[in-house]
Amino acid sequence: MKPVGITTTVPIEILQAAGHTAVDLNNVFVTDPNPERLVGLAERSGFPLNCCTWIKGIYGVCLDRKIDTVLCVTTGDCSNTIMLMEVLRLKGVRVIPFAYPDQPDVGRMQECLESLAGQLGTTVAAAEAVRNDLAPCRELAGQLDELTWKEDLVSGWENHLWLVSSSDFNGNPQQYQRDLEQLLSQCRQRPTPGGRLRLAYIGVPPVFARDLYRFLEWQGAAVVFNEVQRQFAMPRPGHSLAEQYSHYTYPYSIFNRLEDISAEIRRRRVDGVIHYVQAFCHRAIGDIIFRSMIKTPILTIEGNADYVLTPHLQTKLEAFIDMLNRSRQPLQDGT
Ligand code: SF4
């Protein structure tokens, strides 16, 4: 299976049907022991300081790992990817463009999938068989999510890690399935902490994930909803690939995302929302809409190229959690 880099969640079933292994370049970047080095590679190649760290990290990974083929999403992800794609092309990397339709329409999605399958020399029918093979992994990811918010047996960090990894199943779905089965059986033996503050995390995954979730846990708050990470696992698989990727909210209007977010905030009894925005990302403008439409208390935090939480962010998070705890107090006291 030849590795193909991906810049975001894409229909990996088609890549697999064509004999490729998807490698999510974001995950390789952020789990590298020295991500600054990868960003440095991009900046020395001329990427500006005010370009998003994820884009520079992806480019750095391509150079560092000598990735020779990358599937780039040109509609439904990031406007910077278009220029990243051109630079990769200049460097001799084979780039395969993929565009999500601008609306979550099953018929148009089917056409997009057929076009991608045609470029890769396979068929959507072959990819549907792969979809069936991946179903147990997606089902386990759903169980992990339920154990997080229904029973408080899985931490927000574990939830983040396993859901964010479902974009490529760490390049080895069978291993992912075995490891996740094992984790879930361990989690079911854990005592339930209960009574903790319940938070939702919305927005793109953070560059300082490990530190953020650890800090929130330490403050006594449980992240019971990771919005985009959950979407990567395809929580509504539908009856076909075209349905599955039409139900996936991230590539479409922010109002599609809001429907999902609002429903999950209610269902999961969320006390407060953390909206993460990446410096220099166009999606940060969506904060205006989230702040206007989400009625649950919301804190916006921004990350750039710090891979740990700065003291400034720690103070903001601490104050937010303190405020939420105070507003819960009268209810708990019954006053
Ligand atoms: S964080 Fe924003 S700018 Fe950066 S890669 Fe993602 S969508 Fe693009």
Boltz pocket constraint, residues with backbone or C-beta under 6 A from the ligand:
constraints:
  - pocket:
      binder: B
      contacts: [[A, 52], [A, 53], [A, 54], [A, 55], [A, 77], [A, 78], [A, 79], [A, 80], [A, 81], [A, 204], [A, 278], [A, 279], [A, 280], [A, 281], [A, 282], [A, 283]]
      max_distance: 6.0
